[in-house]
């Protein structure tokens, strides 16, 4: 009897020990699971025009201070929470607006509102070197900020910026796929340009009192050249040149692409001038008015394809 009683006690103690061990193990597993579910505080180092910045892995709340960055994010399937849209939502071109969600305007690209940006509590800000260099510290005090080249970029620099953004937001593989598809589309468009095309083109922003010619190194000029459309200005001047009628006559482009600002422009003042009438593009009725937002302001993969599709359609489908 004593032996049986002792055996029962030992078995009972053993079971209690096993249960206790199981409970401790369960607690540790639960702790591990909760630890895995906790938000990651990991960062990656992103090199940019102002140095190096530690950016959270897979940032979700992004503020874009140039339209080219909005284009890049849209191409990657990301919606920024804040955009410097010049206080004008209509500047977001249709191919991009349909890819992004509602956002908060943070003011103009030239002078975005630091107060509104701060209120959004972003975990990444993408800014432009030329426009925002002087407020880089203030932006960096709000959130990790990377500074890229947009306003003064040519087409190839825009592609480089896209790759940098893809890396910064944790979408490198997606970025490679998008870039490969973009380059394939560009080759398809280029194939529509005859090999013997010898006409010169001149994209220009025309306002009420000025004519701003975009040379071969400008974004739009270099983009058109990438498919074989030679820019009329090849003299190494500034990328964006304010020129007069006599200079227009000197460059004598065969094709104009006018990014028009307003209903009345300086071209209306020139139209009856014999000098204007003697320009090759005018004589041959090769003057096209195009959307300034698409052709000048956005500077991205999506907008680049839209520009070239329109250019080729104008030149070869008429």
C-alpha positions, 0 to 999 in steps of 0.5 A: 500500500505504501509503495502504491501511494508513493508511486501515485505521488511521484506520478502526480509530481511528474505531471505537474512538472510537465504542465509547468514546463509546458506553460513556460514554453507557451509563454516564451512562444507567445512573447516571441510571436508578439516580438515578431509582430512589433513594428520594425525599427530597422533602417537602410542607408540611402545615398543622395545629393546631400549625403547619406540618410537613414530611411525606415525599411519600407516607409509607408507615409511618404511626402513628395515635393516634386511631380517626378517623384509622384510619377515614380511612386505611382509607377511603383504602386505607392500613393504618397500621403502628401504632394507639393501640387502647387495648390492645384490638384488639376496638375496631377495628370490623368495617367497618374491620378488614377494610380494614386489615392487621395492625398494632402496638398503641402503647398507649392513645389517652390515653397512647400509648407513645413507646417503641413508636412510636419502635421502628416508625420511622414516617415520619408520626404523626397525633395529636389536639390535645386528647389529645397536645398536651403530647407534640407535641415528643416525637412530632415528635422521633420522626417528622413529626407532624401534630396534628388535632382528633378527640376534641372534633370535630363531624361537619364537623370530622371531614370537614375532618380527613379532607381534611387526612389525604388531602393529607398522605398524597398521596391528594388525588384519592382523598380527593375521590372517597371524600368525594364517595361518602360525601356521596352515601351520606349524602343517600341515608340522609337521604332515609329520614327523613320531612320532618315528623320532629319527635322529638328524639333523645339519644345518650348514653354510659351507665356504671355510675355516670354518664350522659353526654349528647351534645348537638347539637354533639358528633360523634354529635349533629351527625351525627344532626342532619345528616340531620334528627334534632334533638338534645334538648339545644340550649342551648349546653352542653358537647358531652359532659354528665354529667347526672342523672335530673332533667336527663334529665326536663327534656330529655325526649328522644323517642328514646334511643341508649345507648352502653353501657359494661358490663353494668350501668349507671346506667339500671338504677338509674333504671328503677323511678323514676317520673321515668324512666318518665315520659320520652317515649323510655321511655314510647314504647319508643324506647330503643336500645342501640348499639355504643359503638366505632362510635357514639362512639370512631371518628368517621370516614366509614366509622363515620358511615355505619354509625351513620346506617344503624343509626339509620334502621333502628331508627327506621323499619324497626320 
